Structure formats: C-alpha cells, structure tokens
Amino acid sequence: CPCVDYHLAGAKKVQQALASPGAVERFLSAPDAAAVRACFAGLYALDELDKPAPPAALAGSGLGSGSTLREVVEANPQGFVMKPQREGGGNNTYGDDIPPKLKSLPPGEEDAYILMQRILPPVHASRTLVRGEKGESFNVVSELGIFTSVFTDADGAEIVNVAAGHLLRTKPESADEGGVAAGFAVLDSPLLY
C-alpha cells in the first residue's frame, strides 16, 4: 500500500501547492525545475479570483496585465476547469458553466475547489470498437498516463524507480469528462510511428 505521501500527491490542493513558485525548486535543480514547470497547467485557489491574474492565465483571454483572475475566467471560461477536491469522474465544471457555479458557491465552500487551466490535447480522427461493434469515424482526443513504481528504504533512499506501464484513454472531442468506467471514454492503445 502506498504511503500517505503518495496518496496526498494526487490531491488537487497538494498539486496546487507544488505548482506554486519555489515549490518544485526545493526538490530539483533550476534547469530540471524549469523543464518540469513547462509541463504544468495553471492551478489556482478560488480565493485568488479577485487578485491580479498570473501571466499564464491571461493567455487567450484578450485582457491585459492588472486584470483579475475572475475577469479572465469570465472573459475566457473555455480555458478553465473547476475541480472539486475529490477523485472520480462527473464532478468537474467546464467552460460557460464555471461563472454561474462560482456565483452559487456558499461562503466558505471555495476551499473545496481549485481552478485549473484547461489542457487542450490535439484532435485526431479515430474509429472506436465498443462492445464488439465497430463505430463510425469521428474526432477524438487522448490522454496518456504513465505509471511508475518507486520503492524506498526506511530512510527514504531510493531502491527502485521505474516506468511500470501506461494507460491511454480516448474520448470524443466534444466530451468534457473522460472516465472509462463512467462510459465517457474508451481504453486505447498507442500507435508509435
């Protein structure tokens, strides 16, 4: 069973804390930290909504520096996902549904959510096979997850750190949610060429 540290690493608030300035740099060299940061999507606490938006959040909004994060979300809601502090599909809020959701939150409930910049993967044509029936060709997006195994001794010295497999989920381009078990996506196989 993984230790509590690894369980917490998957929590949205912990991911947000690790994305804050200086956090990754505590664990990695400056060049390695910069390479890791280049892969991060913006993660914002809802109590940051009325503060100036970070430069990365301004991209695509048409707004200038000095705009608040709330103004950016209202100008470009399609660029964000509002995620609750829990796992499993069907709980996220996307795009145009975000501004009314923000307005409807009771005071004090803001800490239960984070706002994340939406990741827009490349679109490609695909044909799916579901329950043995060949489907029509349509546009899809895919998400690749890489699994690793890490074992350490009681002092934290690394014994094993290896890639242990992958999971590729593919869903229709128009689908927001991506859960396989919930029926939003299918398991897929990568084609490397």
Disulfide bonds with the S-S distance in Angstrom:
none
